[in-house]
Amino acid sequence: MDQKPKNALETAIDHYKNGFYDFSITELKKILVGDPSNAKAHYQLSLALEKKGSQDNEKAFYILALAEAKQALKSTKVFSKEMHQQMINLYEKNDQLDIAIADYKKRQALEPGNQFYADCVKQITALSACKIPPQVSTGESKKGGMIWWLIFIFIAGAILLVTLLLLSKNYAAKLHS
């Protein structure tokens, strides 16, 4: 690796550490144009996109981050637990734990002796079990909610009316005395 790309990567990492995610993302994309198989740049871009998504509350960044995490794993020749953990975190943020389970079961089948993949399947399954499924709204519950809302408005209106009547009565009594 020559000095310029290394410095660009260090600059991008510094931007990331200092919370300048847009600058980090821009630098990392420039690096990947020149070296598309740079696993460190893909991994760092995945981290920066994830932070940007959290900062902007924008889920689209998580989708991009997951793609970069996958590319980082494809590009590296070194097994990295951190990269796998990043990918699992992003699967979770993208509500794709079912896809993550299938992915890691496939990895486990290809490398049956790799205990790490078995542990990943257990971790993802546990995460999936902890997720609360979204509640589906039915017309019945909407009607029930509307009825309670109308009752609330009626009671609040009655209380307000009584309060105004009492206040006006007290005010009228003070004027006459």
N, C-alpha and C positions, 0 to 999 in steps of 0.2 A: 504494500500500500504506500503510495507516494505521500509526501507531506501535505499537499493541498487538500485532498479528500479527508485526511485525518483531522486537519485543522477545521474543516467545515463540519465534520461530525462532532468534534469537541464544542464548536460554537453552537451547533444545534442543541446539544445536550445542556450546555450552559443556559441557553434561552429557556429550555424546558424546566430546568431546576429553578430558574428565577420567575417562572410563571408566565413567560412570554410565549404562549403556545402557538400563536399565529406565526411568529418569526421562526420558531422551531420547525413547524410544519413546512414552511416555505423552504428553509435550508435543507431539510431532509428530502423533500421532493427533488430539489436540484441535484443532490447527491445520487438519488436513485435514477435520475435521467442518465447520468454518466455511468452508473454501476448498478443495473437493475437487480443483480443477485447479491447485493450487500445486505446480509442478514441483520447486522446490527442496526443499519439505517431503517430497515423495515420494522424491526422490533421497537426502536425508539419512536418511529412514526406512529406505530400502534398506540404506544403510551401517550404521546402528545395528542392524538386524535381523541382518545378516551377522556383525557383531562379537558380538552376543548368541549367535548360533548357534555361533561359534567358542569363546566363553567357556564355554557350557554343553554343548558337544559335542552339539548337537541339530540335526539336519538340517532339521527342520520350519521353523526360522527362515530357512534358505536359500531354501526354497520361497516363503515370504512375502516375503523380500527381493527375489527375482526378479520377483514380481508388482509390487512397488513400483517397481523399476527400469523395468519395461515401462510402468507408468503415468506415471512421470516423463518418459520419452521421448515418450509420447503428449501429455502436457500442455505440453511446452515448444515454443516457437516458434524457439528458438535451437539450432543444431546443437552438440552437446556430445560430444566424444571421450571425456571422462571418464565420462559416463553410459553410453555404448556399452561402454567397457571394464569398467565395473561389471557390466553385464548379461552380458558374456562370462564374466567371473569367476564369476558366479552360475550360469550355465549349466553351467560346469565343475564347480562344487561340487555341483550337483544331478545330475551324471552325465547331462546332456542335451546333449552336444556335437553329436549328430546333429540335434537340433531347432535348435540354434544355427546350424549350417551351412545348413540349409534356410531359416531366418529371414533370414540375411544374404545368401543367394543370391537370395531374393525381393526384398530391399531393393536389391541390385545390379541386378536385372532392371528394377526400377522407375526406378532412376537409374543408367543404364549409364555415365555420365561421372563418377560419384563413385568415385574411386580408394580412398577410405577403406573403402568397403564391400568392394571387391576385396581389400584388405589384411586386413580382418577375416576374410573367408572363408579366406584363406591361414593366418592365425594360428590360427583354430579348427581347421582341417584338421590343422595341425601338432600342436596340443594333442591332438587325437583320435588321431593316429598314435602319440603318445608314451604313451598310456594302455595299461596292461597289462590285457588282458581277464581277467576272473575265471576261475579254473580250476573246471571242473565236476567234482565228486567222483563217482566211479563206485563201484559195489559192489565191483569188483575191487580198487581202491586201498584201500578200507576194510578188505577182508580182509587185504591185504598189510600194512597198518599194524597191524592187530590181531595178526598173526603176529609181527611185529617186537617189539611191545609184550610179548607173552607170552614171547618169547625173552629180552628184557631182564629181565623179572621173574624168570624162572628162573635166569639167570646171576647177577643181583644177590642172589637168595635163596641160591644156592649159595655165593657169596663171603661173605655174612653168616654162614652156617652154619659154614663153615670157620674164619672169624675167631673166632667164638664158641667153637668147639671148641679152637682154639689158645690162646685166652685162658684158658679153663677148665683146660686142661692145664698151662699155666704157673702158674696160681693154685694148682692141686693140688700141683704140684711144689714151690712155695714153702712150702706148708703142711707138707709132709712133711720139708722140710729144716731 
